[in-house]
Amino acid sequence: MEKYNKKISMLNFNNVSIWSEKDISQFLIWDFLNALETYGFNDLPHHILKCFQTSTQKYNRYKFGLDLLDKFISKIYINNNIKNKKILFQGISYPSIFWETKKYYSPYLIVSGEKERLFALKNFIGYVGINNLYQYVYKYLIERNIKYLYELIKRVEEKLKVIKPDYIVLLNDGFPIERAIILVSKKLNITTINIQDAIYQSNNPVIFGKAADYTLVWGKYFKDLYVNQRIKKPEEIYILGYPFLIEKSRVNNKKNKDYTVCYLGENYEQYNKELLNIKLETISEINEICNTLGMRFIYRPHPGENIKMLKSKVQKICFTHKNEKLTETIRKGDIFISFDSTSLVEAAMRSKICLQLMNYSVDTDNFEKLGVCTKSFQKIEELEKYLENLIKSSNFIDELKPKFNNYYIETSYRPEKRFLEILQDIDKKTV
């Protein structure tokens, strides 16, 4: 993998024309890939290449229809409802934030999938399609020819000049296309905002939130990470809280102790194939433990997992339905187990028993010490003993009342209201 490290803070965004080819490739491609090396994901380069290859092939298959539809939308909807400032959202990941913002700003979407396009069409929302951009990243990764990155920047600029947004809200600011959007935005004086979308570990460098103008984090814990690692100045970071609405689940003290245990999966094996065996052994052993204790076990896959392959290797294990939402899984379950999944923390926010099994050879934080899960274990034997004691316990209801640490994730905010407060503050800075 190429190595060329030049800090983002050292780059002159006011005059991108003076950047060297190394500066361009470092900012768009290698900053992200080099940073992830510290996590020990040996298969990551191949996985990234495969993703862009698949996206390119899919675009080429539907190119005519997609281009025609996107061009039509740009003519019909782009200039509608422009009485307010324009804000361009990457996808519809945070619906409550999107709909509340729509009351005061003119929203648009960055889309790449069918679901997002249908949402935009149904609600008469203008959008910019980015499917044709993946090919330039893929070709660069194959040929290492800088012309493809210059073409990527050119195409992004063409798209942004059509909408002319005042703000762009991104799910991440580390991947190549997002970095190209940020690069062009700095040239066009468009304010960029990155919303934290995953848990960051204290012992590893934060890889997102470095390039956008402002970063919105889940809690002061994460703000301190950015400041301590000298990634962002305090005034460039806002505490948004968890970007989804969280309603605490009702405590269900089942008298017959017919409990459901759910393991929340992750897709680390996509980045390091050696971790697959750990997953298979873990969920198989927990399934056996639950069967012995008379507890129901269910596995909830991560969206990035190869479910067909997984089911073929652990045939006796029950999986959640492919269309079942996380909120439904949490509602139905009683005890949740994971390595360091964000979903485990969300279950804890919903007052569920949450157990962290830290048995992967990947560095992670101890959720119990952070105050965001019921108990953390290093070995599966420790977990088994805990479940045995729990099933015998008469005070199961008390176990369901962990005090969630708001320093880690702020739970007192309503995300849509807090987002507008932040946007109003940024408005004042950009006047």
N, C-alpha and C positions, 0 to 999 in steps of 0.2 A: 504494500500500500504506500502511496506517495506521502512524503513528509515535507511540509512547508508551513511553519507556524508563524503567523503574524497576527497579533491581537487585533480584534475588531476595532478597539479604541484607537489604534494607530492608523487606521485607514481614513483617508480623506473623502468623506461622502459628499462633500460640496463640489468635488471635481473628480467624478469617477473616470473621466477620460484619461487621467494621468495614471490610473492603476495599471500595473503590469499584468501580463497573462497569469502569472503565479498568484497575484492578488485576487484576480477574478475567480480562478479555479479553487483557491483556498477558501474564499468566502462562500461560494456556491456549493462546493462538493466536499472538500477535504476537512474542513473544520469539524463537520459533523462526524464523518467516518473516523477521523483520527481520535476524536474524543471518546467514541464508543469502544475503542481498543482497550481502554482502561477497565472495562467491564468484563473482559475475557470472552467476548462473543466471537469465537474464531470463525464461524460460518456467516458472519454478518455481511461481508462484501458480496458473497454469492447471493445471499437472500435479497439484498438491495437491488442487485443487478437483475435478478429474476422478477422482482416486482415491477421494475420499469419496463422490462421486456414484455411482460404480460399486459401491462397497461398500453404499451405501444401497439401490440398485436390486436388488442381489443378495439383500439381507436381505428386502426387501419381497416378492420372488418366492418365497422359502422360509420366510417368517415363521412360518406356522402350525406346520410341522414342527419348525423349530429351537426355537421357544419351548416346544413340548410336550416335546421331548427334553431340553432344558436344565433344565426344571422337574422332570422325572422324575429326572435325575441328581442334582439338588440334594437331593432327598428320600432317595435311595437311598445315595449315596456320600459326601455332604458330612460326615456325622458319624461315618464309619468311621475306625478307627485314629487316635484322638485322644489316645493316651497320651503322645505327644511334642508338642513345639512344632510349630505348623503353619507351613509355608513355601509360598508361592504363587509358582510360576514362570510367566513369560510364555513360553508355547510350550515346545518340546522341542529348542531349538537346540543345547544342550550336554548330550547324553545321558549321558556319563560322569559329569558333575557331578550330574545329576539322580538317577541310580541309586545313586551313593555316598551322596548326601544322604538318600535314602529309608531307609537303614539306621538313621539316627539321628533323623530328623524325619518328620513326617507331611506328604507333599507333595501339592499341588494344582496345577492348571493354569489359566492364562488362555488361552482358545482362541477362534479366529475362523474356522478352516478345517476342512475335512473330515478332513485327515490328522491334525490334533491331536485332534479328537473321537474318531476311530477308535482312536488310541493310548490315550486315556484310558479308553474303553470296554473295550478289550482287556485293559488292565492294572488294571481296577477302581479307577481314580483319579478322585476328585472334581474337578470343574472349574467355572469360571464363564465363560459365553459373553459376548462383547462385541459381537456383530454388530449388536445394536439400538442401539448407542451412536454409530455413524458418522453416523446421520441428523441428530443434534443439531449436530455440527460442520458438516456440509454445509449445513444450513439457516441456521446462523449466518453462514457465509461468503457465502451468497447474500443474506440479508436484513439482516445486521449487527444482529440483535435479540438483546440480552443474555439474554432469557428462555430461549433454547435452551442457553446455557452453564450457566445455573442448573439446567435440567432434566438436563443431562449430569451435573453434580455429584450431583444427587439420585439418579439411576439408579445411578451408581457406588457411592454410599454404601449403597444397598439391597443391591447385590451383595456388597460386602465384609462387611457385617454378617451375611450368611448363613454365610460361611466363617469369619470372625473370625480371620484369619491373624496370626501374630506377625511374619512377615517376608514381603516381596514382592520378588522378583528380576525386574528389568526389562531388556529388551534395549536400550532407550533411555529417556531421561527428558526428551525434547524435544517429541515429537509431542503433539497435544491430548489424546487419550484417556489416554496415559501420564501427562501432567501432571495430568489430573483424578484419576487413581488416587493420585498423590502428594499432591495437595491433600487428598483425603479421608483418606488414611493419616495425615497429620499431625494431623488432627482426631481420629482414632480411636487415636492412639498406636501405629501400626503402623510398624515400621522398614522403610525402602525401600532397596534396593541396585540400583545400575546397573552392569552388566557392559559394558565397552567392546566394541563390535562392528564397529569400522572404524578405519582409519588416520586420524589427525589430523595436519594440516600445521602446522609451527612458525610460519609467517608469517600464519596465519589464526586467528581466534578459535575456541576449542573450543566447539561448540554443544551437546554432550551432556555429561551428568555434572554438571550445575549444580544440579539440583533435588532429586535423591535424597539421602537421608541419607548414604550411603556410595557411593563409586565404586571399582570394581575395574578396574585397568588392566593392560595387557599387559607393561609394563616401566617402569623408572625414568625413561626418556626421557619417557614420557607423564605420569608423576606430576609430573615437573618442569614440564611444560607447564601443568598445572592450578595448581600452586603459583605459578609465575612470572606467570601471567595472573590471579592472585588469585581463582580460581574456587572453590577448595576449600582448606581447611586441611590440612596434611600428615597429621594424625591421622584425617581423613575419607577418605583414599585408601589403598588396599591394592594391592600388586603381586600379581596373580593369575598372570601369565604367559599364554601363549596358551591359550585355553579349550578347545582341541581336542587330542587326543592326536596327537603327531607322532612318526612312526617314520621315520628316515632311509632313503632309497632306496638300494638297492645300486648301486654304480658300475658302469655297463655300457660298457666300452670296446669299441665295435663296430669290428671290424677292417676291415669294408668301408665304414665311415663312412656307413652308411645312416641318417642322423639325422632325427629328427622335430622340427620347430620348431612351437611352439604360441604363438599370440597370445591372451592372456587379455583378453577384452573388458570394457568398462565402459559405463555408460549415461548419460554426461554429456549426450548430445543430448536426453534427456528434459527436461532443465532449460534447455538452450540449443540450439535447433535448428541454429544455425550450425556447431556442432561435428560434425554428422553427416558432412559432406563430408570432414573431416579423417580420420575413422575409415575411410570407404570408400577414400580414397586410400592410407591407411597399410597396410591389410591387403591391398589389391590389389598395391601395390608390393612388400611383403614376400613375397607369394605368387610374384611374378615372380622376385624375387631367389633364392628357394629353388629354384624350377624350374631356373634357370640353374646353380645350384651342385649340383644333384642331390639336394636335400634335400626331404623331405616337409613340406608346410605344412598346418596345421589351425587352425581358429579355434574358440575356446571362448567362447560368448556369456555375457554377464552375465545373471542371472535376470530383470532388469528390461527387457531389450532386446526390441524387436519383431523377432523372428527371421524371420518370414515376409517382412516388408518388406526386411530385410537380405539375405536369400537372393535376393530378386528383383533386387537391385542389384549383387550380386557373385556371379554365377551359377557361376563357375569355381572357387570356393573351397570346400574341404571343411570341414564343421562337425562338432563332436563330437556324439554321439548325445544327444538331449534328456534321457535318463535317466542319462547317465553321470556318476558322482560325480567331484568334483574330485580326490580321492585317486587314482582310476583314471587320470584324464587326466595327472596328474603322474607316475604310475608308468610310463606308456607313452611320455611325451615325453622329449626330451633337452635341448632349449634352449627357454626360455620368455621371452616378450617382453610388455611391457605399459607403460602410462603410469605408473600408480601403484596398480595393483590390489593388494588385500590378498593375493589368490591368488599374485601374483608373490613376495611375501615368504614365503608358506607354502612355495612351491616351493624357495626359497632355504634355508629351514629343513630341507628334505628333501634338501639337498646337490645340487641341480640347478643347471646354468648358467642364470642369470637376468639378462636384459638390459632395462634401462629406457630406453624411447624417449620423451623429454620434448618431444614436438612438438605438444602441445595448448596453446591459449592460456589455460591455467588454471594458477594458481600451485601448485607442488608441491615437495616436498623431493627432494633428490638422494639416491637410495637407495645409490649407490656410496659417497658421502661418509659416509653413516650406517652403512656396513658391513653392509648387508642385501641386496646384489645383486652380481653379478660385475662389471658395467660399466654406466655410464649414458651416454646419447648425447643430443645436442640435435637432430641431423639424421639423416634416414634414410640419407644417403650415408655417414655415419660408421658406422652399424650395418652397412651392406652391406660396407664394407671389413673390419670386424671379423669378419664371418661368412666372408668370403673367406680371411682369414688363419687362421681357426679350422679350416676344412675342410682346409687344407694342413698344419696343425700335427701333429706326431708326439706331442706331450705333452698330448693331449686330456684324459687322465685327471687331470692336474694342475690343469686348468682347472675341474674339478668339485669342487675342495676349498676353496671360499671360507670364511674364518672368519666365522661369523655373530656379529653384535654383540649380546650378551645385555643390554647397556644399553638397547637399543631394544626388544627383546622377550625376556623371561626364558624360556629354554627348559629350565632345569634342574628346574622343578617339574612334578609330575603334577597336572593341573588339578583333579581331583576331590579329591585329598588336600589341596592348597593351599586350595581353597574351604572345606573343613571347618575348617581351621585358622583361616581368617579369620572364619568364622561363630562359632566358639568364642570368639574375641577380642571380636567384637561382642556376643556373649551376655553377657560380663562387664561391658560398658559399659551394657547395658540393664537390668541387675539393679537 
